[in-house]
Amino acid sequence: MKIQKSPLFKWIELILVFIGLPLLYYFNYIPFHKAIPLLAVFTLFLFILIKDKNFNSKIFGMNRFNDWKALLLRFTGFIVISLVSVYYFSGDFLFILPRERPGLWLLILLFYPLWSAYPQELIYRSWFFHRYRNLVKKEWLFIGINALLFSFSHIIFNNWLAIILTFFGGMMFAYTYKRSNSLLVVFVEHMLYGNWIFTVGIGQYFYAPTVSS
């Protein structure tokens, strides 16, 4: 049995990539903007997946996904809840970017999906599901681990709101990926939530890197 395909090797790899890297960044051992290691890992994993004969390349397409109504209903619910929450708890931040820095807001809407949402979904959904699915027998537990690790990666922002929101987001994205078997579908969903977060007024919790004391 080849070591690179053994469960032990995969568990070690999982821990190093999905726990080790965020910790290195959190404690300032990676002196680069967070986008650099993200894109580096994305490029490496994309290359490996493309070369892997067992990887289904149809995942890059829509795969005839027909559950858009449920996806959009969830997103509409999030819009309502986030609007009320921001207005009630920190009204001054409501739509602060489009109101005060519209140029920056438009740049975020354009580039956030490309340099953040898509790489994250390839790493945490396409790579994670393909590489580690056989390590955990129970599907609900596997999705829970995926969501926890996705949430854990956001410790770099040094606030609990980012961690909590991304845990529930990770559960939802993992469920969407499982249902659709499509990177493109889950990327669209991630893009909607991410761009709305920066629009409604809670984006400040998702872009300030941690400075450890």
C-alpha positions in Angstrom: 0.0 0.0 0.0 1.4 3.4 -1.0 1.9 5.7 2.0 0.4 8.7 0.2 -2.9 6.8 0.0 -2.9 5.4 3.5 -5.5 6.7 6.1 -2.7 7.7 8.5 -0.9 9.7 5.8 -4.2 11.5 5.0 -5.0 12.3 8.6 -1.5 13.8 9.1 -1.9 15.8 5.9 -5.3 17.0 7.0 -4.1 18.1 10.3 -1.0 19.9 8.9 -3.0 21.7 6.2 -6.3 22.5 7.9 -5.1 23.1 11.5 -1.4 23.7 11.1 -1.5 26.4 8.5 -4.2 28.5 10.2 -2.2 28.3 13.5 1.0 29.4 11.8 -0.8 32.4 10.3 -2.5 33.2 13.6 0.8 33.3 15.5 2.4 35.3 12.8 4.8 32.7 11.5 3.6 33.4 7.9 4.5 37.0 7.2 2.3 37.4 4.1 -1.2 38.6 3.4 -3.6 35.7 4.0 -4.4 35.6 0.3 -0.9 34.4 -0.6 -0.9 31.1 1.3 -4.6 30.6 0.3 -3.8 30.9 -3.4 -0.6 28.8 -3.1 -2.5 25.9 -1.5 -5.4 26.4 -4.0 -2.9 26.2 -7.0 -1.2 23.1 -5.6 -4.5 21.3 -4.8 -6.0 22.2 -8.2 -3.0 20.8 -10.0 -3.2 17.5 -8.0 -6.9 17.2 -8.6 -6.6 17.7 -12.3 -3.8 15.1 -12.5 -5.8 12.6 -10.4 -7.5 10.1 -12.6 -10.0 9.3 -9.8 -11.2 12.9 -9.6 -14.5 13.6 -11.4 -13.8 16.7 -13.4 -17.6 17.2 -13.9 -17.5 18.7 -10.4 -16.3 22.0 -12.0 -19.7 22.3 -13.8 -23.3 22.8 -12.6 -24.2 19.1 -12.9 -27.8 19.9 -13.5 -28.4 21.3 -10.1 -32.1 21.9 -9.6 -32.3 23.1 -6.0 -31.8 26.8 -6.6 -35.1 27.7 -5.0 -34.0 26.4 -1.6 -30.6 27.9 -2.0 -32.0 31.4 -2.7 -34.6 31.0 0.1 -31.8 30.4 2.6 -29.9 33.4 1.3 -33.0 35.6 1.5 -33.5 34.5 5.2 -29.9 35.4 5.9 -30.4 38.8 4.2 -33.3 39.6 6.5 -31.6 38.3 9.7 -28.4 40.2 9.0 -30.2 43.4 8.1 -32.1 43.4 11.4 -29.1 42.4 13.4 -26.8 45.1 12.0 -29.5 47.7 12.3 -30.3 46.8 15.9 -26.8 46.2 17.3 -24.5 48.5 15.2 -26.7 50.7 13.0 -23.8 53.0 12.1 -22.2 50.1 10.2 -25.3 49.4 8.1 -24.2 49.5 4.4 -21.1 51.4 5.5 -18.9 50.3 2.6 -21.3 51.2 -0.2 -22.2 54.5 1.6 -18.7 55.7 2.5 -16.3 53.8 0.2 -18.2 52.7 -2.9 -15.0 52.2 -4.9 -13.6 49.7 -2.4 -17.0 48.0 -2.1 -17.2 47.4 -5.9 -13.6 46.1 -5.9 -14.5 43.6 -3.1 -17.6 42.5 -5.0 -15.5 41.8 -8.0 -12.4 40.3 -6.5 -13.6 38.6 -3.3 -15.3 35.8 -5.3 -12.1 35.2 -7.4 -9.3 35.4 -4.8 -11.2 34.1 -1.8 -14.5 32.3 -2.3 -13.5 30.1 -5.2 -10.1 29.0 -3.8 -11.8 28.3 -0.4 -14.4 26.1 -2.0 -12.0 24.1 -4.0 -9.8 23.5 -0.9 -12.6 22.9 1.7 -15.1 21.1 -0.5 -13.7 19.6 -3.7 -10.3 18.7 -2.3 -11.5 17.8 1.2 -14.4 15.6 0.0 -12.3 13.9 -2.6 -9.3 13.4 -0.5 -10.7 12.6 3.0 -14.3 11.3 2.5 -13.3 7.7 3.2 -11.7 8.6 6.5 -15.0 9.1 8.3 -17.8 6.6 7.8 -20.7 8.7 9.1 -21.7 11.4 6.6 -23.0 13.8 9.2 -19.8 13.6 11.2 -17.7 14.2 8.1 -19.7 17.3 7.2 -19.4 18.5 10.8 -15.6 18.1 10.7 -15.5 19.9 7.4 -17.5 22.8 8.9 -15.4 22.9 12.1 -12.1 23.1 10.1 -13.6 25.7 7.8 -14.6 27.7 10.8 -11.2 27.1 12.5 -9.4 28.7 9.5 -11.1 32.0 10.4 -9.2 32.3 13.7 -6.9 34.5 11.7 -9.5 37.3 12.0 -9.4 37.1 15.8 -13.1 37.5 16.6 -15.8 35.1 17.5 -18.4 36.3 15.1 -16.3 35.2 12.1 -15.8 31.8 13.7 -19.5 31.3 14.5 -20.8 32.5 11.2 -18.3 30.4 9.2 -19.2 27.3 11.1 -22.8 27.5 10.1 -21.7 28.7 6.6 -19.4 25.7 6.4 -22.3 23.3 7.3 -24.4 24.9 4.6 -21.7 24.9 1.9 -20.8 21.3 2.7 -24.4 20.3 2.4 -24.8 22.1 -0.9 -21.7 20.5 -2.2 -22.9 17.1 -1.2 -26.3 17.7 -2.8 -25.0 19.3 -6.0 -21.6 17.5 -6.4 -20.6 20.9 -8.0 -17.8 23.3 -7.2 -19.5 25.9 -9.3 -22.8 25.8 -7.4 -21.2 26.0 -4.0 -18.9 28.8 -5.2 -22.0 30.8 -6.3 -23.6 30.3 -2.9 -20.4 31.3 -1.1 -20.0 34.3 -3.3 -23.6 35.5 -2.5 -23.0 35.3 1.3 -19.5 36.8 1.2 -20.4 39.7 -0.9 -23.6 40.4 1.1 -21.5 40.3 4.4 -19.3 43.1 3.0 -22.3 45.0 1.7 -24.5 44.9 4.8 -21.9 46.1 7.2 -20.1 43.2 9.0 -17.2 42.8 6.6 -14.9 44.3 9.1 -15.0 41.0 10.9 -13.6 39.2 7.9 -10.6 41.1 6.6 -8.5 42.3 9.6 -5.7 39.8 10.1 -4.7 38.7 13.6 -1.8 40.4 15.3 -0.9 38.0 18.1 0.4 39.5 21.3 
